Each structure stands twice: as structure tokens, then as C-alpha cells.
Amino acid sequence: MLWSGWGDPAQARELPESVRGLLRDLLGVRAPQAPAATLESVRLPPVALREPLLKALTEVVGEGHVLTGHEDRLRRTRGKSTPDLLRMRAGDGSDAPDAVVLPGSHDEVAELLRLCSRERIAVVPFGGGTSVVGGLAAARDGFAGVVALDLRRLDRLRSVDAESRVAEFEPGVRAPDAERLLAAHGLTLGHFPQSFEYATLGGFAAARSSGQASAGYGRFDDMVVGLTLAAPAGTLELGRAPKSAAGPDLRQLVLGSEGAFGVITSLRLRVRRAPAERRYEGWRFASFAEGTAAVRALAQDGPLPTVLRLSDETETLIGLSSPEEIGSTGSSGSLLIAGYEGERVGARHAAASAVLARSGGRPLGAGPGEAWEHGRFSAPYLRDSLLAAGATVETLETAGFWSNLPRLYDAVRLALLGALGSPLVMCHVSHVYETGASLYFTVVTPRDADPVAQWARAKAEVNAAIVAAGGTISHHHGVGRDHRDAYATEIGPLGAAVLRAVKAELDPAGILNPGALVPQD
């Protein structure tokens, strides 16, 4: 992946002149005065780990699997949030790990954690590096150094139980590879978040990821039926059956733990038959409110499409729902994308279409749906282009109950307008449930002299607004460092104390991803 941006550099794209004009005339965006840093010029701190410690790490994982080179460290520095990229483009690599360690088995992970706990070396588990909430920058104070525990060597499909439709994977398997391996058995996970091309299965579990087809396949945490966790205090083997009444489900304690409690070394996942048919289409509603009512009708009374995504009026006008065509679509109203996957989808399509039509929707045919499907992973590349043009562009998301969704939508928009002046704010619903839905916002604003601080102020105001409006601080991006304080408010002092107690039991020395997820005392 591109070290200072997203994805494959060959996929970078030029902004259409219409978008450049919008940035210039509507928002006042101006091109950056200074060129972005080169890979070689990014400033990294000296390696803090002493040679005996580096040697001890090598003795666990073998020669060639402890890396301290400039590029190796740089590529495991932070994640892919806009502040992460802005700091990197400014040449600031101050959060770089001292070494990158690549274990090849559960036993090696367990031994590394024992060693690092004993020697007080902070450990940041690293999968695809796609965190957008500050989840990969460890606090250094009180530690001998920081290592990035890169799980790319744990990349196998261990087994497929076709009768139970359960597949066991190692955590370093990237999502496209998982789909390729499962396709050989006629199966799929059906998990396609925007990070799909680069994220790992372990990362999906650690962050409670939700994919674009969640209406049909469920969230990733719905797919996890068992897992193995290596922690400094020992190993947890969880998941003997699909469901159990044997006390609280400890799987749920690991899912979403973001590497702060341990390192996932194995995942047993529910899989589905690969769909025989796929059909995508678009619908137009007069307003976001009208479209939201239609989406709620499908979520509560069915039938649910596999993909269900509704853009608000601004996102529809700009064309962000189809990034490959941004700058040229420009339509009014609110665009809904519906996708159907599986065996003989015709009946489900017809029934859902009837609901959408009764709710005021106007069918647009296959064109908008196919355009969205073609460009479904393109938005992060567009962000890179906007950053290069001098804009600050970032995303944030939340979720709430249907009755509270309008209040939550207004609260986030007002907080952004209050913090940033006159930004371009777009939103869509892309994950729905019987009781509520997510809201995913994209914000574009002119860059000031300190864009990292500019966004930090805005983010703090939005976090406070989400909590005050009764929403959750994250639906699928996770907590990391960026949401930690708001998360503490959301769960309350007792909830925060419970998390600290769990961490103290599993990670007594506090070496795992220090500063992320767990609220400070």
C-alpha cells in the first residue's frame, strides 16, 4: 500500500476540473504551498530498542523476521486517517515503531508477548494498517521501545467444515485472499468493507468491522463463531458452539478489543454459499427523510436486499455515491442503491421493489447500482486526490435508533458547521437493523495553517455532539485513540473500570497497544 496515502499508487486519479472548480469557488481551497515529503525524507526517531532485546526477539521468530530499516518502520507507522496522512506528508514519522516483528505461529506470538511483557516492550498488532481512528500509534512512556507485530506470515486457511459451513483462518489473511481461498470451495464470507482490498481478517475482528453487504451477510462480528487469543497472561480458546448459555460470551470481549487485550491468532468464521446471481440498481427519493422511511420499512418488515445504501441530498448532488463518476452525475433528491445476491433473487427483488415504490421511490434501473458496485472501493483514492489539491477531507460515522436518527444527523452536521465554518458535509446510511441504522459522514473543508489541529478541534466537537445526541461513538471504525475519551463517556465510569480490570488480567504489564481503546483511570 502507498505509504503516504491509500492503496495502489497506480490507481491514483486526477480530479475532474468540475471538482477542482467546486473546491476553489465554493470552499476556497487552494493548492498546498509546499510539496509533500518523500519516503526517504520522513523523519523517524532513532531505534530505541537495545541490541540484546533485538537479538532476543530474533531468537523467537528467526533471522530475517525482525526489521529495523527506515522503510519497514515507516510503513507500519500509524494508520490511514486523514491526520495520519497529513502528518506523514509533512515528514513526521515520530510514531514509528522501533522494530517490525513477523511471527509465524501462535506459539511464536505467545512467546513474543511473554518476552515483551518481561522486558516492558510495547506491542502494536498490525494487520493491513487501515485504522482510521489512531489505533496503531502506541504511547511510549515507560517502555523500553515499541514493536509492530506484523501478522502477515499467519496467512493460511486452516480448514473448511463444509457441513457446518465454518472456515478456520489465521488472522493475517487479507480479505481478497480469503475470498479467493473460499471460492475454491464454492463459498464466501460476503464481507466487503471499503478497506476490503488491504485489510486482514484479524483486523476485521479486532475492530468489529461492518461490510457494505451487511444487510445480507451481517457484520463481521456476526460471522465469528470461535477464536484463539494469545495474551501475555496466557491463551484463550473461545467458541465451542454457535450459541451458548454458559455464562457471558467471552468472544464478545475479544471482538472489538483492537489488540489491547491480546493478539487473535485463529478465527473460525461462518461462511455462506457463493452467490449464483448478483443484481444492483438505483432508486431516487425526493428527500433523505423519505428515503430513510423506505429503508426502515425494508429493515423492519423485509425483504432486505443484500446491499442497502441511501445517500443524502448533498452526497447525491456531488455524486460521491459513485466515486468513479464524481463531478459528472449531479442529481437532485436522495439516491438509494439496492443490491441482491444469492440464489434466484428475482422474488426478493420484486418484493423489495414494491416496498420502495410504495414508499415514494422512483426506479433508475441498473446504471447507478452498477456504477456504485464498480467504484465501491474507490473513495479512499478520491480522498488522496483531494488532499493533494489542498483540501482536508475526512470521514466519521455513528449509529442510533430509528426514532433518534434525525436528531443525530442534525447534531453531527451542526457540530461540523460550528467547528469548520462552511464545510461540505455529506452523509449516507449503509448499515441497517430492525431498530436503527448507521450514519456515515464525509467532510471536505479548506485547509488552514495547521490542518491536523484543525481537524482535532472539529473531531472533538463532533464526538461530544454524538454522545450528547444519544448515538454511539463508532458503528464500525472502532475506538483507537481518537474515540477513547468519548467512549469512556458512553460506557460510564463503571464500564471503563471493567475494561481496565480485563486488561490488567490479560495484560498485567500493559504492553498491548498502550493508549488505545481502554479509558485512562
ZAMIVEX-186904 format. One line per field, with one value per residue (C-alpha): x negated, y, z negated. Coordinates in Angstrom, 1 decimal. Example, Ala and Ser with C-alpha at 12.3 -4.5 7.8 and 13.67 -1.06 7.14 Angstrom:
2
c1: c(-12.3, -13.7)
c2: c(-4.5, -1.1)
c3: c(-7.8, -7.1)
***
This chain:
521
c1: c(0.0, -1.1, -3.0, -1.5, 1.9, 4.3, 3.9, 2.1, 0.3, 1.2, 4.9, 4.4, 6.7, 6.7, 9.6, 12.1, 12.0, 15.5, 14.4, 11.4, 13.7, 16.0, 13.2, 11.9, 15.1, 17.4, 14.9, 11.9, 9.5, 6.0, 3.1, 0.6, -2.4, -5.0, -5.5, -4.7, -7.6, -9.3, -9.6, -13.3, -12.8, -10.3, -11.9, -11.8, -13.1, -16.3, -15.7, -15.2, -15.5, -18.9, -20.7, -20.3, -16.5, -16.5, -18.5, -16.1, -13.2, -15.1, -15.6, -11.8, -10.9, -14.1, -16.6, -15.1, -11.8, -12.9, -13.1, -14.5, -15.0, -13.7, -11.0, -10.0, -9.3, -7.7, -5.2, -3.9, -3.6, -0.1, 2.9, 4.8, 6.9, 6.5, 4.5, 2.2, 1.6, 1.2, -1.5, -3.2, -3.1, -4.6, -7.6, -6.6, -7.2, -7.6, -5.2, -7.2, -7.8, -11.4, -11.2, -8.8, -8.5, -6.9, -5.8, -4.9, -2.7, -0.6, -3.4, -5.7, -3.2, -2.7, -6.4, -6.9, -4.2, -5.8, -9.2, -7.8, -5.9, -9.0, -11.2, -8.4, -8.3, -5.1, -3.4, -1.1, 0.6, 0.5, 2.7, 3.5, 2.7, 6.1, 7.1, 8.7, 9.1, 5.5, 5.4, 1.8, -0.2, -1.4, -2.1, -5.9, -6.2, -7.5, -8.5, -11.9, -10.6, -7.7, -7.4, -4.8, -3.7, -3.0, -0.9, -1.3, -3.0, 0.1, 1.8, 3.4, 6.9, 6.5, 9.7, 13.2, 16.0, 18.5, 21.2, 21.2, 20.2, 17.3, 13.9, 10.8, 8.3, 5.2, 5.5, 3.1, 5.1, 6.1, 9.8, 9.3, 7.2, 9.9, 12.5, 10.2, 9.5, 13.2, 14.2, 12.4, 15.0, 17.9, 18.1, 17.8, 17.7, 19.6, 17.7, 16.7, 15.9, 14.3, 10.9, 11.5, 8.5, 6.0, 7.5, 7.0, 9.4, 7.8, 8.2, 11.9, 12.5, 10.4, 12.3, 15.8, 15.9, 19.1, 19.1, 21.1, 23.2, 24.0, 27.8, 27.5, 24.4, 24.2, 21.4, 18.0, 18.6, 21.8, 19.5, 17.1, 18.1, 14.8, 11.3, 7.9, 6.3, 2.7, 2.3, -0.7, 1.1, 1.9, 4.1, 7.9, 9.8, 13.3, 16.3, 17.4, 20.8, 22.7, 24.5, 24.2, 25.8, 22.6, 22.1, 21.3, 19.9, 16.2, 15.9, 17.6, 14.9, 12.2, 14.2, 13.6, 10.7, 8.3, 5.2, 5.4, 6.2, 4.3, 3.5, 6.0, 4.1, 7.0, 10.6, 13.4, 15.9, 19.4, 19.3, 22.1, 22.5, 21.0, 24.0, 25.1, 26.7, 26.0, 28.2, 27.6, 29.9, 30.7, 33.8, 34.5, 36.4, 37.5, 35.6, 33.3, 36.1, 38.4, 35.7, 34.9, 38.5, 38.3, 35.1, 36.6, 39.6, 37.3, 35.2, 38.2, 40.6, 38.5, 37.5, 34.0, 31.6, 28.1, 26.8, 28.9, 27.3, 29.0, 27.2, 28.5, 29.2, 25.7, 23.9, 26.3, 25.7, 21.9, 22.0, 20.0, 22.2, 20.4, 16.8, 15.8, 18.3, 17.9, 18.2, 20.4, 23.6, 25.1, 28.7, 31.4, 33.1, 31.7, 30.1, 30.7, 28.5, 30.0, 28.1, 29.4, 27.1, 27.8, 29.9, 32.9, 33.0, 36.0, 38.7, 36.8, 36.0, 39.7, 41.0, 38.4, 39.0, 42.7, 41.9, 39.6, 42.2, 45.0, 42.6, 42.2, 39.1, 38.6, 36.6, 33.5, 32.5, 29.2, 26.9, 26.5, 26.2, 23.6, 21.6, 21.6, 20.5, 17.7, 16.4, 17.3, 13.6, 12.6, 13.5, 10.1, 8.3, 10.5, 9.5, 5.9, 6.6, 8.4, 5.6, 3.1, 5.3, 5.2, 8.5, 8.9, 11.3, 12.2, 14.9, 16.7, 19.6, 22.1, 25.3, 28.6, 32.2, 34.6, 36.5, 33.3, 31.6, 32.9, 31.6, 28.3, 27.9, 28.6, 26.3, 23.3, 23.9, 24.3, 21.1, 19.1, 20.5, 19.8, 16.2, 15.2, 17.3, 18.8, 17.5, 19.1, 20.9, 22.3, 23.9, 25.3, 26.9, 25.3, 25.9, 29.4, 31.1, 34.7, 34.2, 31.8, 29.1, 25.6, 24.8, 21.6, 20.4, 17.8, 16.4, 14.5, 13.1, 10.3, 7.0, 5.7, 2.1, 2.3, 4.8, 4.1, 5.1, 8.0, 9.5, 8.7, 10.8, 13.7, 13.5, 13.7, 16.8, 18.4, 17.6, 19.2, 22.3, 22.7, 22.6, 25.0, 27.4, 27.5, 25.5, 22.6, 19.2, 18.5, 20.5, 17.6, 14.4, 13.6, 12.2, 8.4, 7.1, 9.3, 12.6, 11.2, 12.4, 15.8, 16.1, 15.4, 18.3, 20.5, 19.9, 19.6, 17.1, 18.1, 17.8, 14.4, 13.3, 14.4, 12.3, 9.3, 9.8, 9.9, 6.8, 5.0, 5.8, 4.8, 2.0, 0.6, -2.3, -0.1, -2.2, 0.5, 1.4, 1.0, 3.1, 5.7, 9.3, 9.1, 10.1, 7.4, 8.1)
c2: c(0.0, 3.6, 4.8, 8.3, 7.5, 4.7, 1.6, 1.0, 4.1, 3.0, 3.6, 7.3, 9.5, 13.1, 15.3, 16.4, 20.1, 20.3, 19.1, 21.5, 24.4, 23.3, 23.2, 26.6, 28.5, 27.0, 26.2, 28.4, 25.6, 26.5, 24.2, 23.4, 25.7, 23.0, 19.7, 16.5, 14.7, 11.8, 8.4, 9.0, 12.4, 11.4, 11.9, 8.8, 8.6, 6.5, 2.9, 2.8, -1.0, -2.1, -4.7, -7.5, -7.0, -7.1, -10.3, -11.8, -11.0, -12.6, -15.8, -16.2, -15.6, -16.4, -14.5, -12.1, -11.6, -8.6, -5.5, -2.1, -0.5, 3.0, 1.9, -1.1, 1.1, 3.9, 1.5, 0.4, 4.0, 5.0, 4.1, 5.8, 8.5, 12.0, 13.3, 10.2, 11.0, 14.8, 14.2, 11.7, 14.0, 16.7, 14.4, 13.5, 9.8, 10.3, 7.5, 4.9, 1.6, 0.7, -2.7, -4.7, -8.4, -11.0, -14.2, -17.3, -19.2, -18.9, -20.2, -17.5, -14.8, -16.2, -16.3, -12.7, -11.4, -13.1, -11.6, -8.1, -8.2, -9.2, -6.5, -3.8, -3.5, -2.1, -4.2, -2.9, -5.8, -4.8, -6.3, -4.3, -0.9, 0.5, 2.0, 5.5, 6.1, 6.3, 2.7, 2.0, 4.6, 3.4, 5.5, 5.2, 6.5, 3.9, 1.3, 0.2, 0.5, -0.2, -3.1, -3.5, -7.2, -7.7, -10.8, -11.3, -14.7, -16.0, -16.2, -19.7, -21.1, -24.0, -25.9, -25.8, -27.6, -27.8, -29.5, -26.7, -24.0, -22.9, -22.0, -21.6, -18.9, -17.4, -13.6, -12.3, -13.4, -10.4, -10.2, -10.7, -13.8, -15.1, -14.8, -16.5, -19.4, -19.8, -19.6, -22.8, -24.4, -22.5, -20.3, -16.6, -14.5, -11.8, -9.1, -6.2, -3.0, -0.1, -1.4, -4.8, -4.7, -4.3, -5.2, -8.6, -10.9, -10.4, -6.7, -7.1, -9.0, -6.7, -3.6, -5.1, -4.3, -4.0, -4.5, -2.9, -6.0, -6.2, -6.2, -9.6, -11.2, -9.4, -7.7, -9.4, -10.0, -11.9, -14.2, -15.1, -18.4, -19.1, -17.7, -18.1, -15.2, -15.0, -12.7, -12.0, -13.9, -17.0, -18.3, -18.1, -20.7, -19.5, -20.8, -24.4, -23.9, -21.4, -20.1, -20.9, -20.2, -21.0, -17.6, -14.3, -14.9, -14.1, -13.9, -10.6, -9.4, -10.0, -8.7, -5.0, -5.1, -3.6, -5.5, -4.1, -7.4, -9.9, -11.0, -13.0, -16.0, -18.0, -17.3, -19.7, -18.0, -18.7, -18.8, -18.8, -20.3, -18.0, -16.2, -17.5, -14.2, -10.5, -7.6, -3.9, -0.9, 2.6, 4.4, 8.1, 9.6, 13.2, 13.6, 11.9, 11.7, 10.0, 7.5, 6.8, 5.8, 3.4, 1.9, 1.5, -0.3, -2.8, -3.3, -3.9, -5.7, -7.0, -8.3, -6.9, -6.5, -7.7, -4.2, -1.2, 2.3, 5.7, 9.0, 12.3, 15.2, 16.6, 13.3, 12.6, 16.0, 15.7, 12.2, 10.7, 7.6, 6.6, 7.9, 6.8, 9.3, 12.2, 15.6, 14.5, 12.9, 15.9, 14.9, 16.1, 14.2, 11.2, 8.2, 4.7, 1.7, -1.7, -5.0, -8.5, -11.6, -15.3, -18.0, -16.9, -13.3, -12.3, -12.8, -10.9, -8.1, -7.8, -7.7, -5.1, -3.0, -3.0, -1.6, 1.1, 2.1, 2.4, 4.5, 7.1, 5.7, 6.1, 3.2, 4.3, 0.9, -0.9, 2.0, 3.7, 0.4, -1.0, 2.3, 2.1, -1.6, -0.7, 2.1, 0.7, 0.7, 3.9, 6.6, 6.5, 7.2, 10.2, 11.4, 11.2, 13.4, 15.9, 16.0, 16.6, 19.5, 21.3, 20.2, 18.5, 15.6, 13.0, 10.6, 9.8, 7.6, 6.8, 4.8, 5.2, 4.0, 5.0, 7.4, 9.2, 9.2, 12.7, 14.3, 12.5, 13.6, 17.2, 17.2, 16.0, 18.4, 21.4, 20.4, 20.3, 23.6, 25.2, 23.9, 24.4, 27.3, 26.3, 22.8, 20.4, 17.8, 14.6, 11.6, 8.1, 5.2, 1.9, -0.4, -1.1, -3.1, -3.5, -1.0, 1.5, 2.4, 3.9, 7.4, 7.8, 11.4, 12.7, 16.2, 18.5, 21.8, 24.3, 23.5, 26.0, 26.5, 23.5, 21.1, 18.3, 20.6, 22.0, 18.5, 17.6, 20.5, 19.6, 15.9, 16.7, 18.8, 16.1, 13.4, 15.5, 16.1, 12.3, 11.4, 14.2, 13.2, 9.6, 8.0, 5.6, 7.0, 4.4, 1.9, 0.2, 2.3, 1.4, 3.4, 3.6, 6.8, 9.2, 8.0, 6.8, 9.7, 9.8, 6.1, 6.5, 8.9, 6.5, 3.5, 5.4, 5.1, 1.6, 0.3, 1.9, 0.3, -3.1, -2.7, -1.7, -4.8, -7.1, -5.5, -5.9, -9.6, -10.4, -7.9, -7.2, -5.1, -3.0, -3.6, -4.2, -1.2, 1.2, 4.3, 2.8, 1.7, 1.4, 4.6, 6.0, 6.0)
c3: c(0.0, 0.7, -2.4, -2.3, -1.0, -0.2, 1.8, 5.1, 6.4, 9.9, 9.1, 8.2, 10.2, 11.3, 10.1, 12.8, 13.5, 12.2, 8.8, 8.8, 9.6, 6.8, 4.3, 5.5, 5.9, 3.3, 0.5, 1.2, 1.3, 2.6, 3.6, 0.9, 0.8, 0.0, 1.8, -0.2, -1.8, -0.1, -1.7, -2.3, -3.9, -6.5, -9.9, -12.2, -15.8, -16.4, -17.2, -21.0, -21.5, -22.6, -20.6, -23.3, -23.0, -19.2, -19.4, -21.9, -19.5, -16.7, -18.7, -18.9, -15.2, -13.4, -11.2, -8.8, -10.7, -12.9, -10.7, -11.7, -8.3, -7.6, -5.1, -7.2, -10.2, -8.2, -6.5, -10.0, -11.3, -12.2, -10.0, -7.2, -8.8, -7.3, -10.3, -9.9, -6.2, -6.7, -9.3, -7.1, -4.1, -6.3, -7.0, -10.6, -11.4, -15.1, -16.0, -14.1, -15.9, -16.7, -15.0, -13.0, -14.2, -12.0, -13.9, -12.1, -14.6, -17.6, -19.8, -18.5, -19.2, -22.7, -23.4, -22.0, -24.3, -27.3, -26.3, -25.7, -28.9, -30.9, -29.1, -29.0, -25.2, -23.9, -21.2, -18.5, -16.5, -12.8, -10.0, -7.0, -8.6, -7.6, -11.0, -10.7, -14.5, -15.7, -16.6, -15.6, -17.4, -20.8, -23.9, -24.5, -28.1, -30.5, -27.8, -26.5, -23.0, -20.6, -18.2, -15.4, -15.5, -11.8, -11.3, -7.6, -8.0, -9.7, -6.3, -6.0, -5.5, -8.0, -7.4, -5.9, -7.7, -4.8, -6.8, -9.5, -7.0, -9.2, -7.9, -10.1, -9.1, -10.5, -11.2, -8.6, -5.7, -3.6, -2.6, 1.2, 0.4, -1.9, 0.8, 3.3, 1.0, 0.1, 3.8, 4.4, 2.1, 3.6, 0.5, -0.5, -3.7, -2.0, -3.9, -1.7, -3.7, -1.9, -3.3, -1.6, 0.7, -2.1, -5.5, -7.2, -8.8, -12.2, -11.8, -10.9, -14.2, -16.3, -15.1, -14.8, -11.1, -9.0, -5.3, -2.5, -2.2, -5.9, -5.3, -3.7, -5.3, -8.6, -10.4, -10.8, -14.5, -13.5, -11.4, -14.2, -15.9, -17.5, -18.0, -19.7, -21.6, -22.7, -25.7, -27.9, -30.7, -28.5, -25.8, -25.4, -23.2, -22.7, -20.8, -21.3, -19.7, -17.7, -20.8, -24.4, -27.8, -29.6, -31.1, -29.3, -25.8, -26.1, -22.3, -22.5, -24.9, -22.2, -19.2, -19.1, -21.5, -19.0, -20.1, -23.7, -25.4, -23.2, -19.7, -17.7, -16.2, -14.8, -13.6, -13.0, -10.7, -9.4, -5.6, -3.0, 0.4, 3.1, 4.8, 8.1, 9.1, 8.3, 9.3, 8.4, 9.2, 8.2, 6.8, 6.4, 3.5, 3.1, -0.1, -2.6, -5.1, -2.6, -1.6, -5.3, -5.9, -2.9, -4.2, -7.7, -6.1, -4.5, -7.6, -9.8, -7.7, -4.8, -2.4, -2.9, 0.1, -0.4, 0.1, -1.0, -0.9, -0.9, -0.2, -1.5, 0.9, 0.7, 1.3, 4.2, 5.7, 5.5, 6.9, 4.0, 4.1, 7.3, 6.9, 10.4, 11.7, 9.2, 10.7, 13.6, 12.0, 10.2, 9.4, 7.0, 4.3, 2.4, 4.2, 2.9, 4.1, 3.6, 4.3, 4.4, 4.1, 3.8, 5.5, 7.5, 6.3, 8.6, 6.0, 3.3, 5.8, 6.8, 3.3, 2.1, 5.2, 4.4, 0.9, 2.4, 4.9, 2.3, 0.2, 3.0, 4.7, 8.5, 10.1, 12.0, 13.5, 13.2, 14.2, 10.7, 9.0, 11.4, 11.2, 7.4, 7.5, 9.9, 7.7, 4.3, 3.2, 4.9, 2.3, 0.4, 3.7, 4.2, 0.7, 1.7, 4.7, 2.6, 0.0, 2.8, 4.1, 0.7, -0.9, -4.2, -3.7, -6.4, -7.3, -10.6, -11.5, -14.2, -14.7, -16.6, -16.9, -14.1, -16.3, -17.2, -13.8, -12.6, -15.8, -15.5, -11.8, -12.7, -15.7, -13.7, -10.9, -13.2, -15.1, -11.9, -10.7, -14.0, -14.1, -10.4, -9.2, -5.8, -5.0, -2.5, -4.6, -3.0, -4.6, -3.8, -5.6, -4.7, -7.6, -8.8, -11.5, -12.7, -15.4, -13.8, -11.4, -10.9, -9.6, -7.7, -7.1, -4.6, -5.3, -2.9, -4.1, -3.2, -5.0, -7.5, -8.7, -11.0, -9.4, -12.0, -14.9, -12.7, -12.4, -16.0, -17.2, -14.8, -15.8, -19.5, -18.9, -16.8, -19.4, -22.1, -19.9, -19.1, -22.8, -23.7, -21.0, -22.2, -19.4, -19.7, -19.1, -16.4, -14.4, -12.6, -12.6, -16.2, -19.2, -18.9, -20.5, -18.6, -20.3, -23.6, -25.8, -24.2, -24.6, -28.3, -28.5, -26.5, -28.8, -32.0, -34.9, -35.9, -32.3, -32.0, -35.2, -33.9, -30.8, -32.8, -35.0, -32.0, -30.6, -33.9, -34.0, -30.4, -30.0, -33.5, -32.3, -29.9, -26.9, -24.3, -22.2, -25.2, -24.9, -22.6, -23.4, -27.2, -29.0, -31.3, -35.1)
***
